[in-house]
Every structure is written in structure tokens, then in C-alpha cells.
Amino acid sequence: MKNIIYKIFLLLALALFATNVTRAQLPLIYGDAVASHSPSYNYGPMDPNSFVLKTIKTNDTQTAPLGVNWNTPTMLPPGTKPANWSAANWTYAKLGIIFGITLDKEPLTNIYVSNTQIFSGSNQNTSKVWRLDNTTGAHTLVFDFLNTTRSLGNLKYQKIGITNNIYVSNWDNGSIERLTGNPAGTALWTKQNAFNPKFAATADDPISIPYGLAIRKILGVYRLYYAKIRTAIPYSTNEIYSVQLDANGDFLPLTEQLETTPAVSTLQPIADIAFSEDGNRMLIAQQTWYSFGALGAHDSKVVEFLSSGPASWISSASLFPSGGFSSKTNATGGVSYSYNVFKGSSTNYSCDSSVWFTSDALNSSVTLYGVEGYSAAGGTVPNSILIDYDDSAIQDKSRLGDIEVYKKPLECNPCSCGQWQGGPTLGGNPIPGVPIILHPDFELGKTAQKIVPPGNVGDAQPIQLPLNYPLQFIQGNVSGLINAVYNCNGNCGATYTWQLTAASGVLVANGTTLPVDLAQYNAKLTCGKYTLTIKAKCGNSDCGSLTIPITIICEPPSCCKAEIKIEQTSAAFNVATNLANPNAFSTGTATFSIFSTTPMSEVRVSVEEFRLIASSPNCLNCNNRPVTWGNILSASLNAQPMTLSGYVGPVTGSIAADYREAVLNNNAPISLNPGNFNIKLSLPTITELTCCEVKVYLCLKFTFKDANCNECVQMVCGQFALNPPKDTHGDVASPIKNSNIKTFKVEH
């Protein structure tokens, strides 16, 4: 009877073993891990037939013991874990020495690996990226960077829009390379423009290069994160930077920024970075170096950080001690979140519910080297899962590499409301926003503070004032594309609806796509006020809306019959070349005599056109402040100060001042027989090069309104030169000569 029971048990064990072996093959199952390893074991020689990559079955951990090695059925004592597996071609002879691993998002995921020089005895200038087929494991070359001095760091795959991208940290030139291609094909991928990080320095430092890479998506915007390392001691400064990516995955210039200086106790390089699906948690894995290109051990951590705002991270309460030896800082540089629940079945998923990383000295007896798994809540080594890389108790110190877990696509970050990406644009240019006046329960200012009853001051919360975006068009001249972008939270895009209504509530037009082409509705927009409202929706949630008041201005009544003559009588200029003062500007004054026998009720003067023409770009200072664009500093008519209008707020003559019109309408008849008009403008600064010639073309628009509200308009245009001062007291520019002034009427 005992013999029969024994045979039945043996048959069951063999069946279980056969099942486990089958499950250990490709394709990967959600929750499986892939880890890299040096072809040298225990500091031995590089064996051409040694495996450099293995799959590890971490998808079903129900039966995994805690705190001890999870054995295979053939080990003693027998366990339940399938053996770690390699394809026959995943060897040093076929792939070279590899570290970095990334997975694409195909239905059956392909594996990508990159050459490294971090393991002692490696070939430092090998620089290939390989694609390993999702079913057979066959390797095809993705790209060879043909490096001459150093190898590659890490790599990350990301599909952005319709473009498949692989980003690679290239240690040969210190850049981050971008490859684009087709994961389903075997052809070489294409090398695109690279990004050369300067790590917030003004000039490139060849000693500073990127290593660990990760991609984070927040509010619909992708950013590539990268850890800074150095090729000289100290090898790391523990800084993580990022650069923004466009809609296809290309690098956006001038968007590099320091994200965080992680609070880790050592200066060991950060070899790998991983983000949770919602982008609010970040894992980093350090790597102990004896020297550049030679690994050490027992001095590196795995640490998780939580986002506390833009470019701000704090340490998480979840702790992931690595290995059981010494201070439990035995991390070897690979880390990944997993959606398979810790100690759960192969179909038990939860977003970012577990963490896996590579580690030396998994146990205190220093016999296990491989990967370690934790619940996302963290813990201690006795409540972690330990897996020896080669399913043996042979020490392979400083030989472990990267790890990547194949994740099931989940709605980890469901589509929800986010925020507008700035305000709306007209023809690609931002439309200035104006705060909307709120209910009396709110106070106005840069932000609004809700007023609460006495004794409840602590309940007051600052809120952001809503804005509208007023536009004006002359009747019959309505055109331009109005566009806006709303960034949803989650991996989803916003949908839009819009409607254009008259003040009476009558619907003029509506639609569901952006941009809105106003020219299509030119004939429908008669004199009056309209409102264009754009609404965004994320998934099933109604989110933000933009209000764009549009005023259609009728042509003014027929021109007044008065004869008006405008003559310039004087002009003077004070040209500034003070390069050390970024707030400097030149000034110009002019006096005009205005002749008319008809009294006016209002006179308006505006800067209608302002152009600069320089003999060389070196003649102009780099200055694009509004105050230098022919801003009106002051104006008067018959010694009466005129009211300035334009961008309300900044003090006249300040950096942001942008006053474009001067008005006199004090309800008394304005005599122009003659009228004496004075105006003072702020102009650009120029360089001190005496060979320069900078010409300014300027048009002033004079609008006269008679007692019957009939208007007529005259333009006064002229050109003058801004010359460098001859001494420190300044000099006068070439004045406007009467012969250079052109005056002409504008017919309505």
C-alpha cells in the first residue's frame, strides 16, 4: 500500500515539474521578470557559453516561502517555483555582456537588452542593443552605436503617440540616444536626434553622463528621467534630472530640469529608476562601484520616493532592505514595480502592488544571490521572497544586473480630470486671460480667499481665480484658428465640445473638434457680443471649460468732414547702450502741431506699427520686453495729460509696461487751432558697435471724434536711426526729418 501511495505521489510531482518547466518558457506571462547577469561567476573567466539573461517566474507567488530561497521541485528541499530559464542564444558569445533591460507593449512582449561595461573584465566599447523575440527568444540587432571608448548605460522603451521609442544612455559621448522603429519587425531601428544633458550647467561636462532611465507621464505630458553619474570619483552625486518629450517622443530643447537629489546615504550611482503607473511613486536602485567599470558590493539601496509637488520628492514609508547580509544594503542596480499581487496567484492583479529588485547576499549566510520581492508596503527581509538567480547556492557576488517585470495593462490611473495646458491660443499665439469677477463672497487678487464666518478662519482655502479670454474683431474681418489643450489624469486624451452663442442666447455654431476656424463664421458674426465656450471631458467626467468673449466691432460712422493737418515740429532721442542693466531702455520724444477748425470731443493716439531694421543682429541687445516696443511713457494735448490704456497694472516705464494708446476725452470741446501734441516713447537699447545702423519704422494712428461721434483717422509714419552715444552722457539719434514723415488719411 505504501508503495502505491509513493508511486502516486511521484507521478503527481513529475506532473507538477513538467507543468512548471512548460510555464518557464516564452512567451512571458504577466508578472514574469527578466534579469541580467555577468557571464563571469564568482570572479571567474568570461565563459562564451555562459547565460547573461534569464526569465524568472514571479507571476504566481502563492506558495513562495518568506525569508528563505524559493526552491524549484528538483532542489532540496523541493519547492514549487519553476526553474529560471534562458533561451539557448542568451549567452555571452551571442549577446555580449549586458545590463539594461526593457520590454515593449506588444500583445506578446519583446525583450530589449543593451551592452554594458560595469562588470569586471567587460569589453568597454561594445554598444549594441538587441531585440529578443517574444516567442522564440531569437536575437536580432536593433542598433549598434559603434562606440570607441565606453559602452552603454541603461535603456527604456516607450510608445508615445504612434511612435515606438527606445531611449539609451550612451556613455561614449554622454548623450541620451533615441531610436524609433517597429517592434513587430526585425529591421534595424532608426537613430534620431540625441539629447546631450548638461545637468543644469551652462556648459557640457564630459565627466558627467546619464545612467538609469525612466519615463513618467503626468497630466498627459511625458518626461524622460535620468540619473547623473560621473566617470571620476565621486561616481555619483545622487541627482536625477528630466527632459520633456513631444507628442512623438522627441526631446524638447530647453526643458531640462533637476527633479530631485534623492535622500540616500551613499554616493553610489543610480543604475535604474521605475515609476508607478500614476507617476506619483518613484523607485531607485543604486549600484556599488569599486571603480568605473568594476562593481563592488554591499553598499547600495533600493528606495522609494513620493511626489510632493512639481520637481519635489520625499522618502516613502515603504522600506525595501536589500539582502540579509550586513546593513542590508546589497542592491545591485535593477528595480521594477509589478502588478501581480505579492503572495497572489497569476491572475491576482493590483496596480503597483509589489516590488522586485536584484541583490547580492539575499541571506545572512551569503549563499543566495538573485532577486528579491516585496509587497508594495515594504517590510523586512524575513517577509520578502528570495530567488537565487541560477537556482543554486553558488556565490556570484557583484554579478547581478538589471530586472524588468512584464506588467498586465490595467486601469491603474483611470481617466480623470486634470488641467488646461495654459490658456487658449489664436493662430498659435496665447490669448491673454482676464480674471472673472466672482461672487461677493470672494475677495479678488492674484488668488481669491473665500470669506468664512468669524471663528472659522482656518477653513479659508485659497482658490485660483477663473479667467476669460476676450477677443475683438472688426465686422467682416473675423478669422483665425482658436485652439486649446486639456491634459487629463491617466492614460487618456480629452474630448471637446464647443459652442458659439450670441448675447441673446442664440446659437451661432457648435462642434466637437478643435481648433475652431472662426473664418467659417465670419458672415454670421454681425455687430455685437458673443461667447465661445470650450468644454473638455476626460472619460465620462465633465472637466474644465474656457470662456472666450468675442466682440464684433461695427465700422464707425462716416468720417467727420473736418479738415485736419498734422505736422511734426521736433524730435529728440536718448539712446541707451547699458548692457549691464537688463532693465534699460532708450527714449524718444516728438512734438506735433494739429490744425483743424472743428472742435473734437475725443482724440486718441496709438502706436499702430513698430518695426526694427538692423544692419547686423549684433547691433541689437537680446531684449524682448514690452517696454522696448514703442511703449507710450507719456502723452499730452494742449498741456493736458492724456490717459494711457493697454496692459493695465505695471508702472509706466517698468519692464512689463505695455501702454499702446493715449486718450483725451474730458467732455469739453478740444481745440485744435492749432493743437500742441507731445509724446514720449520707450525704445530698444542697442550695442556700442559704432559700425551699427539700427532703424526704427514707427506709425502713430490719430483718431478724432467730433461732437456728433463721427470719427476720422490719420496715420503718421516715419523712420529714424538709433545711433550709439559718442560719450557717456548719451547722444541724439538721427532725428526724424519732415521729409521722412508721411501723413495719410484712413478712409472708413
C-alpha positions in Angstrom: 0.0 0.0 0.0 2.8 2.4 0.9 4.5 1.6 -2.4 1.3 2.6 -4.3 1.0 5.8 -2.4 4.6 6.6 -3.1 4.2 6.0 -6.9 1.1 8.2 -7.0 2.9 11.0 -5.2 5.9 10.6 -7.6 3.6 10.8 -10.6 2.0 14.0 -9.2 5.4 15.5 -8.5 6.6 14.7 -12.0 3.4 16.2 -13.5 3.9 19.4 -11.4 7.5 19.6 -12.5 6.6 19.2 -16.2 3.9 21.9 -15.8 6.5 24.2 -14.2 9.0 23.6 -16.9 6.4 24.4 -19.6 5.4 27.6 -17.8 9.1 28.7 -17.7 9.3 29.1 -21.4 8.4 32.1 -23.6 6.2 34.0 -24.1 6.3 35.8 -20.8 3.2 35.7 -18.6 2.1 38.9 -16.8 4.1 39.2 -13.7 7.2 37.3 -15.0 10.6 39.0 -14.5 13.6 39.2 -16.8 17.1 39.7 -15.1 20.6 40.1 -16.5 23.9 38.7 -15.1 27.6 38.8 -15.8 28.9 35.9 -17.9 31.6 35.5 -15.2 30.7 33.6 -12.0 32.5 34.3 -8.7 35.1 36.4 -10.5 36.0 33.5 -12.9 36.8 34.0 -16.6 34.2 35.1 -19.2 32.6 31.9 -20.4 31.3 32.2 -24.0 28.5 29.8 -23.2 27.5 31.4 -20.0 24.0 32.8 -19.9 23.7 36.6 -19.5 19.8 36.8 -19.2 17.1 34.7 -17.6 13.4 34.7 -17.1 12.2 34.3 -13.6 8.6 33.1 -12.8 7.3 35.7 -10.4 3.8 35.7 -11.7 2.4 33.3 -9.1 3.9 33.6 -5.7 1.1 31.9 -3.6 3.3 29.1 -2.5 6.6 31.1 -2.1 8.1 30.8 1.4 9.2 34.0 3.0 12.8 34.8 4.1 14.4 31.7 2.5 15.2 30.7 -1.0 12.1 29.7 -3.1 13.3 26.4 -4.4 12.4 24.5 -7.6 11.0 21.0 -7.4 14.4 19.5 -8.1 16.2 21.3 -5.3 16.5 20.2 -1.7 14.2 20.7 0.0 11.8 20.6 -3.0 9.9 23.8 -3.8 7.2 25.0 -6.1 9.0 27.6 -8.2 9.7 26.9 -11.9 13.4 26.9 -12.8 14.8 30.2 -14.1 15.1 29.9 -17.8 17.3 31.1 -20.7 17.0 30.7 -24.4 19.9 28.8 -26.0 21.2 32.0 -27.6 21.1 34.2 -24.5 24.8 33.8 -24.0 28.0 35.9 -23.8 29.0 34.6 -27.2 25.8 35.8 -28.8 24.7 38.9 -26.9 27.9 40.1 -25.3 27.9 41.4 -21.7 24.5 43.1 -21.0 22.9 45.1 -18.2 19.9 47.2 -19.3 16.6 45.5 -19.9 13.3 47.0 -21.3 10.1 45.5 -22.6 7.8 46.8 -25.3 4.0 46.9 -25.2 3.2 44.4 -27.9 0.5 41.8 -27.2 3.3 39.3 -26.6 6.1 41.5 -25.3 9.6 41.5 -26.8 12.7 41.9 -24.7 15.4 44.5 -25.4 18.9 44.4 -23.8 21.9 46.7 -24.1 25.7 46.1 -23.7 27.5 47.2 -20.6 31.0 47.7 -19.2 30.1 47.7 -15.5 31.2 44.1 -14.8 34.9 43.5 -14.3 36.5 42.1 -17.5 33.9 43.5 -19.9 34.6 44.9 -23.3 34.2 48.6 -22.7 33.3 49.8 -26.2 30.6 47.2 -27.1 27.5 49.2 -27.8 24.7 47.1 -29.2 21.0 47.0 -28.5 19.3 43.6 -29.1 15.7 42.6 -29.6 14.8 39.1 -28.2 11.7 37.6 -29.9 8.7 37.3 -27.6 8.1 33.6 -28.6 11.4 32.1 -29.6 13.9 34.3 -27.8 15.9 34.7 -31.1 18.1 37.8 -31.1 18.1 40.5 -33.8 20.2 43.6 -33.8 18.3 46.8 -33.1 21.2 49.2 -33.4 25.0 49.3 -32.9 26.2 52.7 -31.8 29.8 51.7 -32.8 31.3 53.3 -29.7 35.0 53.7 -29.4 35.8 54.3 -25.7 32.8 53.4 -23.5 29.8 51.2 -23.6 26.1 51.9 -22.8 24.2 52.6 -19.6 20.6 51.7 -19.4 17.6 51.8 -21.8 13.8 52.3 -21.7 11.1 51.6 -24.2 8.0 53.9 -24.5 5.4 54.3 -27.2 4.3 57.9 -27.5 1.5 58.7 -29.9 2.1 56.3 -32.7 5.9 56.2 -32.4 7.8 53.4 -30.8 10.8 54.8 -29.0 13.8 53.3 -27.2 16.0 55.7 -25.2 19.6 54.6 -24.4 22.1 56.3 -22.1 25.3 56.3 -24.2 28.5 56.6 -22.1 30.7 57.1 -25.1 29.5 60.7 -25.7 27.4 61.3 -22.6 24.2 61.6 -24.5 20.8 60.0 -24.4 20.1 58.4 -27.7 16.6 57.9 -29.2 15.8 55.0 -31.5 12.5 54.6 -33.4 11.2 51.5 -35.2 8.8 48.7 -35.4 8.7 46.2 -32.5 7.0 43.6 -34.7 9.7 43.7 -37.4 13.3 42.6 -37.5 14.8 45.5 -39.4 17.2 47.9 -37.7 15.7 50.8 -35.8 16.5 54.4 -36.8 18.7 56.7 -34.8 17.1 60.1 -34.2 18.4 63.3 -32.8 20.2 62.6 -29.4 19.9 64.7 -26.3 23.1 65.9 -24.5 22.2 66.6 -20.9 24.1 69.5 -19.3 22.8 68.7 -15.8 21.8 72.3 -15.1 25.4 73.5 -16.0 26.0 76.3 -18.5 28.4 74.1 -20.5 28.8 70.4 -21.2 30.9 68.5 -18.6 32.3 65.4 -20.3 32.8 63.7 -16.9 29.0 63.8 -16.2 26.9 61.2 -18.0 23.4 59.7 -17.6 22.7 56.2 -16.3 19.4 54.9 -15.0 16.4 56.0 -17.2 12.6 56.0 -16.7 9.6 57.7 -18.3 6.9 59.5 -16.3 3.6 60.7 -17.7 1.8 63.4 -15.7 -1.2 65.4 -17.0 -0.7 64.0 -20.5 2.9 65.2 -20.6 5.8 62.7 -20.9 9.2 63.4 -19.3 12.3 61.2 -19.5 14.1 61.0 -16.1 17.8 60.1 -15.9 20.3 59.7 -13.1 23.6 61.7 -13.2 26.8 59.7 -12.7 30.4 60.7 -13.2 33.4 58.9 -14.8 35.6 60.1 -11.9 35.4 59.9 -8.1 32.8 60.6 -6.8 31.0 58.5 -9.3 27.6 59.8 -8.3 26.2 63.0 -6.9 22.7 61.4 -6.5 20.9 63.8 -8.8 18.0 62.9 -11.0 17.1 65.2 -14.0 14.4 65.1 -16.6 13.7 66.4 -20.1 10.3 66.8 -21.7 9.3 64.8 -24.7 7.0 65.9 -27.5 3.9 64.2 -29.0 6.2 61.7 -30.9 8.8 61.2 -28.1 11.4 63.6 -29.4 13.4 65.7 -26.9 12.1 69.3 -26.4 15.0 71.8 -26.2 15.5 73.9 -23.1 13.3 71.7 -20.9 16.0 70.0 -18.8 15.4 70.4 -15.1 16.7 69.0 -11.8 13.9 66.8 -10.4 15.4 65.7 -7.1 18.5 65.0 -5.1 17.4 61.7 -3.5 17.9 61.2 0.2 20.2 58.1 0.1 23.0 57.6 2.4 25.8 56.7 -0.1 27.2 58.2 -3.2 26.8 55.0 -5.3 25.3 55.5 -8.8 21.6 55.1 -9.5 21.5 52.5 -12.2 17.7 52.1 -12.5 14.6 54.1 -12.0 11.0 52.9 -12.0 7.7 54.9 -11.7 4.3 53.7 -10.6 1.6 53.9 -13.2 0.1 57.1 -11.8 3.6 58.7 -11.7 3.4 59.6 -8.0 5.8 56.9 -6.7 9.5 56.5 -7.8 11.8 53.6 -7.1 15.6 54.0 -7.5 18.2 51.2 -7.3 21.8 52.0 -6.6 24.9 50.1 -7.7 28.1 49.7 -5.7 31.2 50.6 -7.7 34.9 50.0 -6.8 35.9 51.9 -9.9 34.3 53.0 -13.2 33.6 49.7 -14.9 34.1 47.4 -11.9 31.3 46.6 -9.4 31.7 46.3 -5.7 29.0 45.1 -3.2 27.1 45.7 0.0 26.8 49.5 -0.2 23.7 50.2 -2.2 20.0 50.6 -1.6 16.5 50.4 -3.1 14.5 53.4 -2.0 11.0 54.6 -2.9 10.0 58.3 -3.1 6.6 60.0 -3.2 5.8 63.1 -5.3 5.1 66.1 -3.1 4.7 68.6 -6.0 6.5 69.6 -9.2 10.1 68.6 -9.1 9.7 67.6 -5.4 10.1 64.1 -3.9 10.0 62.8 -0.3 11.0 59.4 1.1 8.2 56.8 1.2 7.3 55.0 4.4 7.7 51.7 2.4 11.1 50.3 3.2 12.9 47.7 1.0 16.0 46.4 2.7 18.1 44.5 0.1 19.5 41.1 1.1 20.2 39.7 4.6 23.9 40.5 4.9 25.4 43.3 7.0 23.4 46.5 6.8 21.1 45.1 4.2 22.3 47.5 1.5 23.1 44.8 -1.1 21.2 46.2 -4.1 22.9 45.6 -7.5 21.1 48.2 -9.7 17.8 46.8 -11.0 14.3 47.5 -9.8 10.7 47.2 -11.1 7.2 47.5 -9.9 4.9 44.6 -10.6 1.1 44.5 -10.9 0.9 40.8 -9.7 -0.1 40.8 -6.1 2.6 39.7 -3.6 1.8 36.2 -2.5 -1.0 36.0 -5.0 -2.0 33.9 -8.0 -1.1 34.5 -11.6 -4.4 36.2 -12.2 -4.4 38.3 -9.0 -3.6 41.8 -10.1 -3.4 45.2 -8.4 -1.7 48.3 -9.6 2.0 48.5 -8.5 1.2 46.1 -5.7 4.7 44.6 -5.4 8.4 45.5 -6.0 11.2 43.3 -7.3 14.9 44.1 -7.4 18.3 42.4 -7.9 20.5 41.9 -4.9 23.7 40.3 -3.6 23.7 38.3 -0.4 20.0 37.6 -0.2 20.6 35.7 3.1 22.8 36.3 6.1 24.8 33.1 5.3 25.8 34.7 2.0 24.9 31.8 -0.3 21.9 33.2 -2.2 22.4 35.9 -5.0 19.5 36.9 -7.3 16.2 38.8 -7.0 14.1 39.8 -4.0 10.4 40.6 -3.9 8.3 42.7 -1.5 4.8 43.8 -1.1 4.5 47.5 -2.1 4.1 48.3 1.6 7.7 47.2 2.1 8.8 45.3 5.2 11.8 43.3 6.3 13.9 40.6 4.7 12.1 37.8 6.6 8.8 38.8 4.9 10.3 39.1 1.4 10.5 36.5 -1.4 14.1 35.4 -2.2 15.0 33.7 -5.5 18.5 32.6 -6.4 19.4 33.7 -9.9 21.0 30.4 -11.1 18.9 28.1 -8.8 21.9 27.1 -6.8 23.8 28.2 -3.7 26.9 29.2 -5.6 28.1 32.7 -4.7 28.1 35.1 -7.7 28.9 38.4 -5.9 28.8 41.6 -8.0 27.5 39.7 -11.0 23.8 40.6 -10.8 22.3 43.2 -13.2 19.0 44.8 -14.2 15.4 43.5 -13.8 12.2 44.2 -15.6 8.7 42.8 -14.8 6.1 42.3 -17.5 3.0 44.1 -16.4 -0.6 43.5 -17.4 -2.2 46.7 -18.8 -4.5 47.9 -16.0 -6.6 51.0 -15.4 -4.1 51.9 -12.7 -4.5 55.5 -13.4 -8.1 55.9 -14.5 -9.1 58.7 -16.8 -10.0 61.7 -14.6 -10.0 65.5 -14.8 -6.6 67.2 -14.9 -6.0 70.8 -16.1 -5.7 73.0 -19.1 -2.3 73.2 -20.7 -2.2 77.0 -20.4 -5.0 79.1 -22.0 -6.4 79.1 -25.5 -4.5 80.3 -28.5 -5.4 82.3 -31.6 -3.3 81.4 -34.6 -0.8 79.7 -32.3 -0.3 82.7 -30.0 -1.6 82.8 -26.4 -4.7 84.9 -25.8 -4.2 87.0 -22.6 -6.5 85.9 -19.8 -8.6 88.3 -17.6 -9.8 87.3 -14.1 -13.6 86.8 -13.9 -15.3 88.9 -11.2 -16.6 86.4 -8.7 -19.5 86.4 -6.2 -19.1 88.9 -3.3 -18.2 86.0 -1.0 -14.8 86.1 -2.7 -12.0 88.6 -2.5 -10.1 89.4 -5.7 -6.4 89.3 -6.1 -3.8 87.0 -7.6 -5.7 84.3 -5.8 -9.0 84.5 -4.1 -9.6 83.7 -0.4 -13.1 82.5 0.5 -14.5 84.6 3.3 -15.7 82.4 6.2 -17.6 83.3 9.4 -15.7 84.6 12.4 -14.0 81.8 14.3 -13.6 79.6 11.2 -10.6 81.3 9.7 -8.8 78.0 9.5 -11.4 76.8 7.0 -10.4 79.5 4.5 -8.8 78.0 1.4 -7.0 79.9 -1.4 -8.6 79.3 -4.8 -7.4 80.2 -8.2 -9.4 82.9 -10.0 -11.1 81.7 -13.2 -10.2 83.6 -16.4 -11.9 84.6 -19.6 -10.1 85.5 -22.8 -11.7 88.5 -24.5 -11.2 89.0 -28.3 -12.3 91.8 -30.6 -12.7 91.7 -34.4 -13.9 94.3 -36.9 -17.1 93.2 -38.6 -16.3 91.3 -41.8 -12.7 90.6 -40.7 -13.2 87.6 -38.3 -10.6 84.9 -38.8 -8.1 82.7 -37.1 -7.8 79.3 -35.5 -8.7 79.1 -31.8 -7.2 76.1 -30.1 -6.8 74.7 -26.6 -5.3 71.6 -24.9 -6.6 69.9 -21.8 -4.4 67.3 -20.1 -6.4 64.5 -18.4 -5.1 62.5 -15.5 -4.4 58.9 -16.6 -3.5 57.4 -19.9 -6.3 59.1 -21.8 -6.9 62.1 -24.0 -9.5 64.7 -23.6 -12.5 65.1 -25.9 -14.0 68.5 -26.6 -17.3 70.3 -27.3 -17.7 73.9 -28.1 -20.5 76.4 -28.9 -20.6 80.0 -30.1 -23.6 81.9 -28.9 -24.8 85.5 -29.3 -25.6 87.7 -26.2 -29.3 86.9 -26.9 -28.6 83.2 -26.3 -29.0 82.3 -30.0 -26.6 79.5 -31.0 -24.4 80.6 -33.9 -22.3 77.4 -34.2 -21.1 74.4 -32.3 -18.7 71.4 -32.8 -16.8 68.6 -31.2 -13.3 69.1 -32.7 -10.6 71.7 -32.2 -9.3 74.0 -33.4 -12.3 76.3 -34.2 -11.9 78.1 -37.5 -13.5 81.5 -37.0 -13.3 82.4 -40.7 -16.1 79.8 -41.3 -18.5 82.0 -39.3 -17.4 85.4 -40.5 -20.7 86.1 -42.3 -22.7 85.1 -39.3 -20.9 87.4 -36.8 -22.6 90.8 -37.1 -22.0 93.7 -34.7 -22.4 92.7 -31.0 -21.2 90.4 -28.3 -20.7 86.6 -28.5 -19.3 83.9 -26.3 -17.2 80.9 -27.4 -17.3 78.2 -24.7 -14.9 75.2 -25.0 -15.5 72.3 -22.7 -13.2 69.3 -22.0 -14.2 65.8 -21.0 -11.9 63.0 -19.6 -13.5 59.6 -20.0 -17.1 60.1 -18.6 -16.1 63.1 -16.4 -17.0 66.6 -17.4 -13.9 68.7 -16.7 -12.8 72.3 -17.3 -14.2 74.9 -19.6 -12.8 78.0 -21.2 -14.8 81.2 -21.8 -13.8 83.4 -24.7 -15.9 86.6 -25.0 -15.8 87.9 -28.6 -16.9 91.4 -29.5 -17.6 92.3 -33.1 -17.0 96.0 -33.7 -19.1 97.8 -36.2 -17.4 100.2 -38.6 -17.6 103.7 -37.1 -20.0 106.3 -38.6 -18.9 108.1 -41.7 -15.8 110.2 -41.3 -16.2 113.7 -39.9 -16.0 116.5 -42.6 -13.3 118.4 -40.7 -10.0 119.1 -42.5 -7.2 118.0 -40.2 -3.5 118.6 -40.8 -0.7 117.1 -38.7 2.9 118.4 -38.8 5.9 117.2 -36.8 7.8 120.1 -35.2 10.6 118.4 -33.3 12.1 115.1 -32.3 14.8 114.1 -29.8 16.3 110.7 -28.7 18.3 109.4 -25.8 19.9 106.1 -26.9 20.9 103.6 -24.1 23.7 101.1 -24.6 24.0 100.0 -20.9 24.4 96.2 -21.5 24.9 95.6 -17.7 21.4 96.9 -16.9 18.8 94.4 -18.3 16.0 97.0 -17.4 17.5 99.8 -19.5 15.6 101.3 -22.5 16.1 104.2 -24.9 13.6 107.0 -25.2 12.3 109.2 -27.9 10.2 112.4 -27.7 8.3 114.1 -30.5 6.1 117.2 -30.8 3.3 117.6 -33.4 1.1 120.5 -34.4 -2.5 119.6 -35.2 -4.6 122.0 -37.3 -8.4 121.8 -37.5 -11.2 124.3 -37.2 -13.6 121.7 -35.9 -13.7 121.1 -32.1 -13.3 117.5 -31.1 -14.9 115.5 -28.3 -12.1 112.9 -28.2 -8.6 112.4 -29.5 -6.9 109.0 -29.4 -3.3 108.3 -30.4 -2.0 104.7 -30.6 1.3 103.0 -31.7 0.0 101.2 -34.7 3.2 99.7 -36.1 6.7 99.3 -34.8 9.5 97.6 -36.7 13.3 97.3 -36.2 15.7 97.0 -39.1 19.4 96.3 -38.1 22.4 96.1 -40.3 23.5 93.1 -38.2 21.9 91.0 -35.4 24.9 92.0 -33.3 23.7 95.6 -33.3 20.7 94.8 -31.1 20.7 93.7 -27.5 18.8 90.5 -26.7 15.7 92.2 -25.3 12.1 91.5 -26.0 10.4 93.3 -23.1 7.2 95.1 -23.8 8.7 98.4 -22.6 11.1 98.4 -25.5 8.5 98.0 -28.3 7.5 101.7 -28.7 5.6 101.7 -25.4 4.0 105.1 -24.6 5.6 106.6 -21.5 3.5 109.8 -21.6 1.4 112.0 -23.9 -0.3 115.3 -23.7 -2.5 117.5 -25.9 -2.6 121.3 -25.3 -0.7 120.7 -22.0 -3.5 118.3 -20.8 -2.2 114.8 -19.8 -3.7 112.0 -21.8 -4.8 108.8 -20.2 -2.8 105.7 -21.2 -4.5 102.5 -21.9 -3.2 99.0 -22.7 -1.9 96.3 -20.4 -3.2 97.6 -17.0 -1.1 97.1 -14.0 2.6 97.7 -14.5 4.0 101.1 -13.6 4.7 103.3 -16.6 8.2 102.7 -17.8 8.6 99.4 -15.9 9.8 96.2 -17.5 6.4 94.9 -18.2 4.7 98.2 -19.1 2.8 97.9 -22.4 0.8 101.1 -23.0 -0.2 101.4 -26.6 -2.8 104.2 -26.7 -3.2 107.7 -25.2 -6.7 109.2 -24.9 -8.1 112.7 -24.1 -11.9 112.9 -23.7 -12.7 115.2 -20.8 -16.1 116.1 -22.1 -15.1 119.6 -23.1 -14.5 120.7 -26.7 -10.9 120.1 -27.6 -9.5 122.9 -29.7 -7.1 122.1 -32.5 -6.5 125.5 -33.9 -3.7 124.6 -33.5 -3.3 121.8 -31.0 0.1 121.0 -29.5 0.6 117.3 -29.1 3.6 115.8 -27.2 4.5 112.1 -26.9 7.3 110.2 -25.2 8.1 106.6 -26.2 10.4 103.9 -24.8 12.7 102.3 -27.4 15.2 99.4 -27.5 18.7 99.6 -26.2 21.5 98.9 -28.8 25.0 97.7 -28.7 28.0 100.0 -28.6 29.3 99.0 -32.0 29.9 102.2 -34.0 29.5 100.4 -37.3 25.9 99.6 -36.5 22.9 101.1 -38.1 19.6 100.4 -36.4 16.5 101.9 -38.0 13.1 102.1 -36.4 9.9 102.3 -38.5 7.0 103.8 -36.5 3.4 104.6 -37.2 1.1 106.6 -35.0 -2.6 106.4 -35.5 -4.6 109.6 -34.7 -8.3 109.1 -34.2 -10.5 112.2 -34.0 -14.1 112.1 -32.8 -16.3 115.2 -33.4 -19.3 116.3 -31.3 -21.6 114.0 -33.3 -19.4 111.0 -32.6 -18.2 110.9 -36.2 -14.7 109.6 -36.4 -11.8 110.1 -38.9 -8.4 108.6 -38.8 -5.0 109.8 -39.9 -1.7 107.9 -39.9 1.7 109.5 -39.3 4.6 107.2 -40.2 8.3 107.8 -40.3 11.7 106.2 -40.0 14.7 107.2 -37.8 18.0 105.7 -36.8 19.3 104.7 -33.4 23.0 105.5 -33.2 25.4 104.6 -30.3 26.2 107.5 -28.0 29.5 109.2 -28.6 30.2 109.7 -24.9 28.9 108.6 -21.5 26.2 111.4 -21.5 24.3 109.9 -24.4 23.8 111.3 -27.8 20.9 112.1 -30.1 19.8 109.7 -32.7 19.3 110.8 -36.2 16.1 112.8 -35.9 13.0 112.3 -38.0 13.1 114.9 -40.8 9.9 116.4 -42.0 10.7 115.0 -45.4 10.7 111.5 -43.9 7.3 111.9 -42.3 4.3 110.6 -44.2 0.8 111.5 -43.2 -2.3 110.0 -44.8 -6.0 109.6 -44.1 -7.6 106.3 -43.4 -11.0 106.0 -45.1 -13.7 104.1 -43.4 
